[in-house]
Amino acid sequence: MENHEQALTPKPIGPALRFVAAALIVRGGEVLICQRRADQPMALQWEFPGGKIEAGESAEQALARELDEELGIQATVGPLVTRIRHNYRHGGAVDLQFFTVREFTGELKNRIFAQLRWTRFEDLPEYDFLPADRGLIRDLASGKLL
């Protein structure tokens, strides 16, 4: 009886989990970073380009679509570098998959960000990145990844 009662007790619903694919677009010893606009959530913080994985898409397909939408490029999505799950204080959660992009066609166009910047890996900690990216930033800056 006790087990049956526990089974009927509603469990709290966890934070909404968004699945996201992001690109580490690499050029020589630099990586492309993007600053969110002032009118967006987490305003003016830095991130890597990418976005939500839609139903029926693989992470790689979603990333290729997002890079076309955000930057106007047709990217060759490389291997998965890392996967991070982050719970935000406000209750949301994100599952991030980071892929390398070493080749793309088209001219980079800033379609949605406050600014784009090529920066050296060791300089990444100088930027105010989204909380979900900060562990990755430390690893990239110290040469642990890529």
Phi and psi in radians as a Rosetta constraint file:
Dihedral C 1 N 2 CA 2 C 2 CIRCULARHARMONIC -1.068 0.35
Dihedral N 2 CA 2 C 2 N 3 CIRCULARHARMONIC -0.776 0.35
Dihedral C 2 N 3 CA 3 C 3 CIRCULARHARMONIC -1.110 0.35
Dihedral N 3 CA 3 C 3 N 4 CIRCULARHARMONIC -0.673 0.35
Dihedral C 3 N 4 CA 4 C 4 CIRCULARHARMONIC -1.111 0.35
Dihedral N 4 CA 4 C 4 N 5 CIRCULARHARMONIC -0.711 0.35
Dihedral C 4 N 5 CA 5 C 5 CIRCULARHARMONIC -1.135 0.35
Dihedral N 5 CA 5 C 5 N 6 CIRCULARHARMONIC -0.693 0.35
Dihedral C 5 N 6 CA 6 C 6 CIRCULARHARMONIC -1.117 0.35
Dihedral N 6 CA 6 C 6 N 7 CIRCULARHARMONIC -0.652 0.35
Dihedral C 6 N 7 CA 7 C 7 CIRCULARHARMONIC -1.144 0.35
Dihedral N 7 CA 7 C 7 N 8 CIRCULARHARMONIC -0.526 0.35
Dihedral C 7 N 8 CA 8 C 8 CIRCULARHARMONIC -1.482 0.35
Dihedral N 8 CA 8 C 8 N 9 CIRCULARHARMONIC -0.256 0.35
Dihedral C 8 N 9 CA 9 C 9 CIRCULARHARMONIC -1.230 0.35
Dihedral N 9 CA 9 C 9 N 10 CIRCULARHARMONIC 2.160 0.35
Dihedral C 9 N 10 CA 10 C 10 CIRCULARHARMONIC -1.134 0.35
Dihedral N 10 CA 10 C 10 N 11 CIRCULARHARMONIC 2.393 0.35
Dihedral C 10 N 11 CA 11 C 11 CIRCULARHARMONIC -1.558 0.35
Dihedral N 11 CA 11 C 11 N 12 CIRCULARHARMONIC 2.521 0.35
Dihedral C 11 N 12 CA 12 C 12 CIRCULARHARMONIC -1.110 0.35
Dihedral N 12 CA 12 C 12 N 13 CIRCULARHARMONIC 2.448 0.35
Dihedral C 12 N 13 CA 13 C 13 CIRCULARHARMONIC -1.367 0.35
Dihedral N 13 CA 13 C 13 N 14 CIRCULARHARMONIC 2.272 0.35
Dihedral C 13 N 14 CA 14 C 14 CIRCULARHARMONIC -1.303 0.35
Dihedral N 14 CA 14 C 14 N 15 CIRCULARHARMONIC 3.076 0.35
Dihedral C 14 N 15 CA 15 C 15 CIRCULARHARMONIC -1.128 0.35
Dihedral N 15 CA 15 C 15 N 16 CIRCULARHARMONIC 2.612 0.35
Dihedral C 15 N 16 CA 16 C 16 CIRCULARHARMONIC -1.101 0.35
Dihedral N 16 CA 16 C 16 N 17 CIRCULARHARMONIC 2.265 0.35
Dihedral C 16 N 17 CA 17 C 17 CIRCULARHARMONIC -1.820 0.35
Dihedral N 17 CA 17 C 17 N 18 CIRCULARHARMONIC 2.132 0.35
Dihedral C 17 N 18 CA 18 C 18 CIRCULARHARMONIC -1.812 0.35
Dihedral N 18 CA 18 C 18 N 19 CIRCULARHARMONIC 2.358 0.35
Dihedral C 18 N 19 CA 19 C 19 CIRCULARHARMONIC -1.732 0.35
Dihedral N 19 CA 19 C 19 N 20 CIRCULARHARMONIC 2.201 0.35
Dihedral C 19 N 20 CA 20 C 20 CIRCULARHARMONIC -2.314 0.35
Dihedral N 20 CA 20 C 20 N 21 CIRCULARHARMONIC 2.479 0.35
Dihedral C 20 N 21 CA 21 C 21 CIRCULARHARMONIC -1.990 0.35
Dihedral N 21 CA 21 C 21 N 22 CIRCULARHARMONIC 2.381 0.35
Dihedral C 21 N 22 CA 22 C 22 CIRCULARHARMONIC -2.343 0.35
Dihedral N 22 CA 22 C 22 N 23 CIRCULARHARMONIC 2.689 0.35
Dihedral C 22 N 23 CA 23 C 23 CIRCULARHARMONIC -1.927 0.35
Dihedral N 23 CA 23 C 23 N 24 CIRCULARHARMONIC 2.376 0.35
Dihedral C 23 N 24 CA 24 C 24 CIRCULARHARMONIC -1.771 0.35
Dihedral N 24 CA 24 C 24 N 25 CIRCULARHARMONIC 1.584 0.35
Dihedral C 24 N 25 CA 25 C 25 CIRCULARHARMONIC -1.457 0.35
Dihedral N 25 CA 25 C 25 N 26 CIRCULARHARMONIC 1.954 0.35
Dihedral C 25 N 26 CA 26 C 26 CIRCULARHARMONIC -1.865 0.35
Dihedral N 26 CA 26 C 26 N 27 CIRCULARHARMONIC 2.367 0.35
Dihedral C 26 N 27 CA 27 C 27 CIRCULARHARMONIC -2.409 0.35
Dihedral N 27 CA 27 C 27 N 28 CIRCULARHARMONIC 1.845 0.35
Dihedral C 27 N 28 CA 28 C 28 CIRCULARHARMONIC 1.092 0.35
Dihedral N 28 CA 28 C 28 N 29 CIRCULARHARMONIC -2.252 0.35
Dihedral C 28 N 29 CA 29 C 29 CIRCULARHARMONIC -1.663 0.35
Dihedral N 29 CA 29 C 29 N 30 CIRCULARHARMONIC 0.354 0.35
Dihedral C 29 N 30 CA 30 C 30 CIRCULARHARMONIC -2.101 0.35
Dihedral N 30 CA 30 C 30 N 31 CIRCULARHARMONIC 2.797 0.35
Dihedral C 30 N 31 CA 31 C 31 CIRCULARHARMONIC -2.323 0.35
Dihedral N 31 CA 31 C 31 N 32 CIRCULARHARMONIC 2.563 0.35
Dihedral C 31 N 32 CA 32 C 32 CIRCULARHARMONIC -1.453 0.35
Dihedral N 32 CA 32 C 32 N 33 CIRCULARHARMONIC 2.220 0.35
Dihedral C 32 N 33 CA 33 C 33 CIRCULARHARMONIC -2.110 0.35
Dihedral N 33 CA 33 C 33 N 34 CIRCULARHARMONIC 2.710 0.35
Dihedral C 33 N 34 CA 34 C 34 CIRCULARHARMONIC -2.286 0.35
Dihedral N 34 CA 34 C 34 N 35 CIRCULARHARMONIC 2.403 0.35
Dihedral C 34 N 35 CA 35 C 35 CIRCULARHARMONIC -1.796 0.35
Dihedral N 35 CA 35 C 35 N 36 CIRCULARHARMONIC 2.268 0.35
Dihedral C 35 N 36 CA 36 C 36 CIRCULARHARMONIC -1.143 0.35
Dihedral N 36 CA 36 C 36 N 37 CIRCULARHARMONIC 2.659 0.35
Dihedral C 36 N 37 CA 37 C 37 CIRCULARHARMONIC -1.275 0.35
Dihedral N 37 CA 37 C 37 N 38 CIRCULARHARMONIC 2.829 0.35
Dihedral C 37 N 38 CA 38 C 38 CIRCULARHARMONIC -1.144 0.35
Dihedral N 38 CA 38 C 38 N 39 CIRCULARHARMONIC -0.437 0.35
Dihedral C 38 N 39 CA 39 C 39 CIRCULARHARMONIC -1.609 0.35
Dihedral N 39 CA 39 C 39 N 40 CIRCULARHARMONIC 0.129 0.35
Dihedral C 39 N 40 CA 40 C 40 CIRCULARHARMONIC -1.755 0.35
Dihedral N 40 CA 40 C 40 N 41 CIRCULARHARMONIC 2.775 0.35
Dihedral C 40 N 41 CA 41 C 41 CIRCULARHARMONIC -1.019 0.35
Dihedral N 41 CA 41 C 41 N 42 CIRCULARHARMONIC 2.586 0.35
Dihedral C 41 N 42 CA 42 C 42 CIRCULARHARMONIC 0.943 0.35
Dihedral N 42 CA 42 C 42 N 43 CIRCULARHARMONIC 0.865 0.35
Dihedral C 42 N 43 CA 43 C 43 CIRCULARHARMONIC -0.913 0.35
Dihedral N 43 CA 43 C 43 N 44 CIRCULARHARMONIC 2.404 0.35
Dihedral C 43 N 44 CA 44 C 44 CIRCULARHARMONIC 1.117 0.35
Dihedral N 44 CA 44 C 44 N 45 CIRCULARHARMONIC 0.148 0.35
Dihedral C 44 N 45 CA 45 C 45 CIRCULARHARMONIC -1.433 0.35
Dihedral N 45 CA 45 C 45 N 46 CIRCULARHARMONIC 2.761 0.35
Dihedral C 45 N 46 CA 46 C 46 CIRCULARHARMONIC -1.647 0.35
Dihedral N 46 CA 46 C 46 N 47 CIRCULARHARMONIC 2.652 0.35
Dihedral C 46 N 47 CA 47 C 47 CIRCULARHARMONIC -2.720 0.35
Dihedral N 47 CA 47 C 47 N 48 CIRCULARHARMONIC 3.082 0.35
Dihedral C 47 N 48 CA 48 C 48 CIRCULARHARMONIC -1.730 0.35
Dihedral N 48 CA 48 C 48 N 49 CIRCULARHARMONIC 2.569 0.35
Dihedral C 48 N 49 CA 49 C 49 CIRCULARHARMONIC -1.142 0.35
Dihedral N 49 CA 49 C 49 N 50 CIRCULARHARMONIC 2.647 0.35
Dihedral C 49 N 50 CA 50 C 50 CIRCULARHARMONIC 2.597 0.35
Dihedral N 50 CA 50 C 50 N 51 CIRCULARHARMONIC -2.891 0.35
Dihedral C 50 N 51 CA 51 C 51 CIRCULARHARMONIC 3.097 0.35
Dihedral N 51 CA 51 C 51 N 52 CIRCULARHARMONIC -2.932 0.35
Dihedral C 51 N 52 CA 52 C 52 CIRCULARHARMONIC -1.131 0.35
Dihedral N 52 CA 52 C 52 N 53 CIRCULARHARMONIC 2.422 0.35
Dihedral C 52 N 53 CA 53 C 53 CIRCULARHARMONIC -1.498 0.35
Dihedral N 53 CA 53 C 53 N 54 CIRCULARHARMONIC 2.057 0.35
Dihedral C 53 N 54 CA 54 C 54 CIRCULARHARMONIC -1.448 0.35
Dihedral N 54 CA 54 C 54 N 55 CIRCULARHARMONIC 2.784 0.35
Dihedral C 54 N 55 CA 55 C 55 CIRCULARHARMONIC -0.970 0.35
Dihedral N 55 CA 55 C 55 N 56 CIRCULARHARMONIC 2.341 0.35
Dihedral C 55 N 56 CA 56 C 56 CIRCULARHARMONIC 1.497 0.35
Dihedral N 56 CA 56 C 56 N 57 CIRCULARHARMONIC -0.070 0.35
Dihedral C 56 N 57 CA 57 C 57 CIRCULARHARMONIC -1.757 0.35
Dihedral N 57 CA 57 C 57 N 58 CIRCULARHARMONIC 2.541 0.35
Dihedral C 57 N 58 CA 58 C 58 CIRCULARHARMONIC -1.399 0.35
Dihedral N 58 CA 58 C 58 N 59 CIRCULARHARMONIC 2.883 0.35
Dihedral C 58 N 59 CA 59 C 59 CIRCULARHARMONIC -1.051 0.35
Dihedral N 59 CA 59 C 59 N 60 CIRCULARHARMONIC -0.702 0.35
Dihedral C 59 N 60 CA 60 C 60 CIRCULARHARMONIC -1.146 0.35
Dihedral N 60 CA 60 C 60 N 61 CIRCULARHARMONIC -0.727 0.35
Dihedral C 60 N 61 CA 61 C 61 CIRCULARHARMONIC -1.113 0.35
Dihedral N 61 CA 61 C 61 N 62 CIRCULARHARMONIC -0.757 0.35
Dihedral C 61 N 62 CA 62 C 62 CIRCULARHARMONIC -1.071 0.35
Dihedral N 62 CA 62 C 62 N 63 CIRCULARHARMONIC -0.744 0.35
Dihedral C 62 N 63 CA 63 C 63 CIRCULARHARMONIC -1.144 0.35
Dihedral N 63 CA 63 C 63 N 64 CIRCULARHARMONIC -0.762 0.35
Dihedral C 63 N 64 CA 64 C 64 CIRCULARHARMONIC -1.043 0.35
Dihedral N 64 CA 64 C 64 N 65 CIRCULARHARMONIC -0.760 0.35
Dihedral C 64 N 65 CA 65 C 65 CIRCULARHARMONIC -1.088 0.35
Dihedral N 65 CA 65 C 65 N 66 CIRCULARHARMONIC -0.836 0.35
Dihedral C 65 N 66 CA 66 C 66 CIRCULARHARMONIC -1.100 0.35
Dihedral N 66 CA 66 C 66 N 67 CIRCULARHARMONIC -0.694 0.35
Dihedral C 66 N 67 CA 67 C 67 CIRCULARHARMONIC -1.169 0.35
Dihedral N 67 CA 67 C 67 N 68 CIRCULARHARMONIC -0.584 0.35
Dihedral C 67 N 68 CA 68 C 68 CIRCULARHARMONIC -1.173 0.35
Dihedral N 68 CA 68 C 68 N 69 CIRCULARHARMONIC -0.806 0.35
Dihedral C 68 N 69 CA 69 C 69 CIRCULARHARMONIC -1.140 0.35
Dihedral N 69 CA 69 C 69 N 70 CIRCULARHARMONIC -0.765 0.35
Dihedral C 69 N 70 CA 70 C 70 CIRCULARHARMONIC -1.461 0.35
Dihedral N 70 CA 70 C 70 N 71 CIRCULARHARMONIC -0.616 0.35
Dihedral C 70 N 71 CA 71 C 71 CIRCULARHARMONIC -2.185 0.35
Dihedral N 71 CA 71 C 71 N 72 CIRCULARHARMONIC -0.111 0.35
Dihedral C 71 N 72 CA 72 C 72 CIRCULARHARMONIC 1.241 0.35
Dihedral N 72 CA 72 C 72 N 73 CIRCULARHARMONIC 0.454 0.35
Dihedral C 72 N 73 CA 73 C 73 CIRCULARHARMONIC -2.030 0.35
Dihedral N 73 CA 73 C 73 N 74 CIRCULARHARMONIC 2.706 0.35
Dihedral C 73 N 74 CA 74 C 74 CIRCULARHARMONIC -1.860 0.35
Dihedral N 74 CA 74 C 74 N 75 CIRCULARHARMONIC 1.833 0.35
Dihedral C 74 N 75 CA 75 C 75 CIRCULARHARMONIC -1.690 0.35
Dihedral N 75 CA 75 C 75 N 76 CIRCULARHARMONIC 2.556 0.35
Dihedral C 75 N 76 CA 76 C 76 CIRCULARHARMONIC -1.634 0.35
Dihedral N 76 CA 76 C 76 N 77 CIRCULARHARMONIC 1.867 0.35
Dihedral C 76 N 77 CA 77 C 77 CIRCULARHARMONIC -1.374 0.35
Dihedral N 77 CA 77 C 77 N 78 CIRCULARHARMONIC 2.136 0.35
Dihedral C 77 N 78 CA 78 C 78 CIRCULARHARMONIC -1.567 0.35
Dihedral N 78 CA 78 C 78 N 79 CIRCULARHARMONIC -2.764 0.35
Dihedral C 78 N 79 CA 79 C 79 CIRCULARHARMONIC -1.248 0.35
Dihedral N 79 CA 79 C 79 N 80 CIRCULARHARMONIC 2.725 0.35
Dihedral C 79 N 80 CA 80 C 80 CIRCULARHARMONIC -1.144 0.35
Dihedral N 80 CA 80 C 80 N 81 CIRCULARHARMONIC 2.283 0.35
Dihedral C 80 N 81 CA 81 C 81 CIRCULARHARMONIC -1.642 0.35
Dihedral N 81 CA 81 C 81 N 82 CIRCULARHARMONIC -0.821 0.35
Dihedral C 81 N 82 CA 82 C 82 CIRCULARHARMONIC -2.840 0.35
Dihedral N 82 CA 82 C 82 N 83 CIRCULARHARMONIC 2.862 0.35
Dihedral C 82 N 83 CA 83 C 83 CIRCULARHARMONIC -2.295 0.35
Dihedral N 83 CA 83 C 83 N 84 CIRCULARHARMONIC 2.325 0.35
Dihedral C 83 N 84 CA 84 C 84 CIRCULARHARMONIC -2.273 0.35
Dihedral N 84 CA 84 C 84 N 85 CIRCULARHARMONIC 2.372 0.35
Dihedral C 84 N 85 CA 85 C 85 CIRCULARHARMONIC -1.977 0.35
Dihedral N 85 CA 85 C 85 N 86 CIRCULARHARMONIC 2.246 0.35
Dihedral C 85 N 86 CA 86 C 86 CIRCULARHARMONIC -2.291 0.35
Dihedral N 86 CA 86 C 86 N 87 CIRCULARHARMONIC 2.316 0.35
Dihedral C 86 N 87 CA 87 C 87 CIRCULARHARMONIC -1.788 0.35
Dihedral N 87 CA 87 C 87 N 88 CIRCULARHARMONIC 2.131 0.35
Dihedral C 87 N 88 CA 88 C 88 CIRCULARHARMONIC -1.451 0.35
Dihedral N 88 CA 88 C 88 N 89 CIRCULARHARMONIC 2.674 0.35
Dihedral C 88 N 89 CA 89 C 89 CIRCULARHARMONIC -1.046 0.35
Dihedral N 89 CA 89 C 89 N 90 CIRCULARHARMONIC -0.591 0.35
Dihedral C 89 N 90 CA 90 C 90 CIRCULARHARMONIC -1.316 0.35
Dihedral N 90 CA 90 C 90 N 91 CIRCULARHARMONIC -0.047 0.35
Dihedral C 90 N 91 CA 91 C 91 CIRCULARHARMONIC 1.948 0.35
Dihedral N 91 CA 91 C 91 N 92 CIRCULARHARMONIC -0.318 0.35
Dihedral C 91 N 92 CA 92 C 92 CIRCULARHARMONIC -1.367 0.35
Dihedral N 92 CA 92 C 92 N 93 CIRCULARHARMONIC 2.821 0.35
Dihedral C 92 N 93 CA 93 C 93 CIRCULARHARMONIC -2.436 0.35
Dihedral N 93 CA 93 C 93 N 94 CIRCULARHARMONIC 2.642 0.35
Dihedral C 93 N 94 CA 94 C 94 CIRCULARHARMONIC -2.355 0.35
Dihedral N 94 CA 94 C 94 N 95 CIRCULARHARMONIC 2.427 0.35
Dihedral C 94 N 95 CA 95 C 95 CIRCULARHARMONIC -1.945 0.35
Dihedral N 95 CA 95 C 95 N 96 CIRCULARHARMONIC 1.905 0.35
Dihedral C 95 N 96 CA 96 C 96 CIRCULARHARMONIC -1.857 0.35
Dihedral N 96 CA 96 C 96 N 97 CIRCULARHARMONIC 2.287 0.35
Dihedral C 96 N 97 CA 97 C 97 CIRCULARHARMONIC -2.003 0.35
Dihedral N 97 CA 97 C 97 N 98 CIRCULARHARMONIC 2.163 0.35
Dihedral C 97 N 98 CA 98 C 98 CIRCULARHARMONIC -1.862 0.35
Dihedral N 98 CA 98 C 98 N 99 CIRCULARHARMONIC 2.219 0.35
Dihedral C 98 N 99 CA 99 C 99 CIRCULARHARMONIC -2.090 0.35
Dihedral N 99 CA 99 C 99 N 100 CIRCULARHARMONIC 2.613 0.35
Dihedral C 99 N 100 CA 100 C 100 CIRCULARHARMONIC -1.430 0.35
Dihedral N 100 CA 100 C 100 N 101 CIRCULARHARMONIC 2.546 0.35
Dihedral C 100 N 101 CA 101 C 101 CIRCULARHARMONIC -2.290 0.35
Dihedral N 101 CA 101 C 101 N 102 CIRCULARHARMONIC 1.951 0.35
Dihedral C 101 N 102 CA 102 C 102 CIRCULARHARMONIC -1.889 0.35
Dihedral N 102 CA 102 C 102 N 103 CIRCULARHARMONIC -0.230 0.35
Dihedral C 102 N 103 CA 103 C 103 CIRCULARHARMONIC -2.369 0.35
Dihedral N 103 CA 103 C 103 N 104 CIRCULARHARMONIC 2.427 0.35
Dihedral C 103 N 104 CA 104 C 104 CIRCULARHARMONIC -2.734 0.35
Dihedral N 104 CA 104 C 104 N 105 CIRCULARHARMONIC 2.746 0.35
Dihedral C 104 N 105 CA 105 C 105 CIRCULARHARMONIC -1.989 0.35
Dihedral N 105 CA 105 C 105 N 106 CIRCULARHARMONIC 2.743 0.35
Dihedral C 105 N 106 CA 106 C 106 CIRCULARHARMONIC 1.723 0.35
Dihedral N 106 CA 106 C 106 N 107 CIRCULARHARMONIC 2.771 0.35
Dihedral C 106 N 107 CA 107 C 107 CIRCULARHARMONIC -1.566 0.35
Dihedral N 107 CA 107 C 107 N 108 CIRCULARHARMONIC 2.294 0.35
Dihedral C 107 N 108 CA 108 C 108 CIRCULARHARMONIC -1.022 0.35
Dihedral N 108 CA 108 C 108 N 109 CIRCULARHARMONIC 2.222 0.35
Dihedral C 108 N 109 CA 109 C 109 CIRCULARHARMONIC -2.196 0.35
Dihedral N 109 CA 109 C 109 N 110 CIRCULARHARMONIC 2.280 0.35
Dihedral C 109 N 110 CA 110 C 110 CIRCULARHARMONIC -1.460 0.35
Dihedral N 110 CA 110 C 110 N 111 CIRCULARHARMONIC 1.786 0.35
Dihedral C 110 N 111 CA 111 C 111 CIRCULARHARMONIC -1.712 0.35
Dihedral N 111 CA 111 C 111 N 112 CIRCULARHARMONIC -0.375 0.35
Dihedral C 111 N 112 CA 112 C 112 CIRCULARHARMONIC -2.422 0.35
Dihedral N 112 CA 112 C 112 N 113 CIRCULARHARMONIC -0.144 0.35
Dihedral C 112 N 113 CA 113 C 113 CIRCULARHARMONIC -1.726 0.35
Dihedral N 113 CA 113 C 113 N 114 CIRCULARHARMONIC 2.825 0.35
Dihedral C 113 N 114 CA 114 C 114 CIRCULARHARMONIC -1.146 0.35
Dihedral N 114 CA 114 C 114 N 115 CIRCULARHARMONIC -0.750 0.35
Dihedral C 114 N 115 CA 115 C 115 CIRCULARHARMONIC -2.814 0.35
Dihedral N 115 CA 115 C 115 N 116 CIRCULARHARMONIC 2.779 0.35
Dihedral C 115 N 116 CA 116 C 116 CIRCULARHARMONIC -2.012 0.35
Dihedral N 116 CA 116 C 116 N 117 CIRCULARHARMONIC 2.605 0.35
Dihedral C 116 N 117 CA 117 C 117 CIRCULARHARMONIC -2.661 0.35
Dihedral N 117 CA 117 C 117 N 118 CIRCULARHARMONIC 2.331 0.35
Dihedral C 117 N 118 CA 118 C 118 CIRCULARHARMONIC -1.500 0.35
Dihedral N 118 CA 118 C 118 N 119 CIRCULARHARMONIC 2.256 0.35
Dihedral C 118 N 119 CA 119 C 119 CIRCULARHARMONIC -2.432 0.35
Dihedral N 119 CA 119 C 119 N 120 CIRCULARHARMONIC 2.651 0.35
Dihedral C 119 N 120 CA 120 C 120 CIRCULARHARMONIC -1.260 0.35
Dihedral N 120 CA 120 C 120 N 121 CIRCULARHARMONIC 2.568 0.35
Dihedral C 120 N 121 CA 121 C 121 CIRCULARHARMONIC -0.965 0.35
Dihedral N 121 CA 121 C 121 N 122 CIRCULARHARMONIC -0.750 0.35
Dihedral C 121 N 122 CA 122 C 122 CIRCULARHARMONIC -1.177 0.35
Dihedral N 122 CA 122 C 122 N 123 CIRCULARHARMONIC -0.307 0.35
Dihedral C 122 N 123 CA 123 C 123 CIRCULARHARMONIC -1.592 0.35
Dihedral N 123 CA 123 C 123 N 124 CIRCULARHARMONIC -0.123 0.35
Dihedral C 123 N 124 CA 124 C 124 CIRCULARHARMONIC -0.957 0.35
Dihedral N 124 CA 124 C 124 N 125 CIRCULARHARMONIC -0.705 0.35
Dihedral C 124 N 125 CA 125 C 125 CIRCULARHARMONIC -1.096 0.35
Dihedral N 125 CA 125 C 125 N 126 CIRCULARHARMONIC -0.218 0.35
Dihedral C 125 N 126 CA 126 C 126 CIRCULARHARMONIC -1.319 0.35
Dihedral N 126 CA 126 C 126 N 127 CIRCULARHARMONIC -0.217 0.35
Dihedral C 126 N 127 CA 127 C 127 CIRCULARHARMONIC -1.760 0.35
Dihedral N 127 CA 127 C 127 N 128 CIRCULARHARMONIC 2.616 0.35
Dihedral C 127 N 128 CA 128 C 128 CIRCULARHARMONIC -1.498 0.35
Dihedral N 128 CA 128 C 128 N 129 CIRCULARHARMONIC 1.554 0.35
Dihedral C 128 N 129 CA 129 C 129 CIRCULARHARMONIC -1.467 0.35
Dihedral N 129 CA 129 C 129 N 130 CIRCULARHARMONIC 2.790 0.35
Dihedral C 129 N 130 CA 130 C 130 CIRCULARHARMONIC -0.980 0.35
Dihedral N 130 CA 130 C 130 N 131 CIRCULARHARMONIC 2.530 0.35
Dihedral C 130 N 131 CA 131 C 131 CIRCULARHARMONIC -0.931 0.35
Dihedral N 131 CA 131 C 131 N 132 CIRCULARHARMONIC -0.652 0.35
Dihedral C 131 N 132 CA 132 C 132 CIRCULARHARMONIC -1.134 0.35
Dihedral N 132 CA 132 C 132 N 133 CIRCULARHARMONIC -0.401 0.35
Dihedral C 132 N 133 CA 133 C 133 CIRCULARHARMONIC -1.625 0.35
Dihedral N 133 CA 133 C 133 N 134 CIRCULARHARMONIC -0.168 0.35
Dihedral C 133 N 134 CA 134 C 134 CIRCULARHARMONIC -1.148 0.35
Dihedral N 134 CA 134 C 134 N 135 CIRCULARHARMONIC -0.645 0.35
Dihedral C 134 N 135 CA 135 C 135 CIRCULARHARMONIC -1.139 0.35
Dihedral N 135 CA 135 C 135 N 136 CIRCULARHARMONIC -0.726 0.35
Dihedral C 135 N 136 CA 136 C 136 CIRCULARHARMONIC -1.079 0.35
Dihedral N 136 CA 136 C 136 N 137 CIRCULARHARMONIC -0.721 0.35
Dihedral C 136 N 137 CA 137 C 137 CIRCULARHARMONIC -1.032 0.35
Dihedral N 137 CA 137 C 137 N 138 CIRCULARHARMONIC -0.784 0.35
Dihedral C 137 N 138 CA 138 C 138 CIRCULARHARMONIC -1.069 0.35
Dihedral N 138 CA 138 C 138 N 139 CIRCULARHARMONIC -0.770 0.35
Dihedral C 138 N 139 CA 139 C 139 CIRCULARHARMONIC -1.145 0.35
Dihedral N 139 CA 139 C 139 N 140 CIRCULARHARMONIC -0.718 0.35
Dihedral C 139 N 140 CA 140 C 140 CIRCULARHARMONIC -1.152 0.35
Dihedral N 140 CA 140 C 140 N 141 CIRCULARHARMONIC -0.762 0.35
Dihedral C 140 N 141 CA 141 C 141 CIRCULARHARMONIC -1.140 0.35
Dihedral N 141 CA 141 C 141 N 142 CIRCULARHARMONIC -0.556 0.35
Dihedral C 141 N 142 CA 142 C 142 CIRCULARHARMONIC -1.557 0.35
Dihedral N 142 CA 142 C 142 N 143 CIRCULARHARMONIC 0.013 0.35
Dihedral C 142 N 143 CA 143 C 143 CIRCULARHARMONIC 1.431 0.35
Dihedral N 143 CA 143 C 143 N 144 CIRCULARHARMONIC 0.205 0.35
Dihedral C 143 N 144 CA 144 C 144 CIRCULARHARMONIC -1.264 0.35
Dihedral N 144 CA 144 C 144 N 145 CIRCULARHARMONIC -0.504 0.35
Dihedral C 144 N 145 CA 145 C 145 CIRCULARHARMONIC -2.138 0.35
Dihedral N 145 CA 145 C 145 N 146 CIRCULARHARMONIC 2.588 0.35
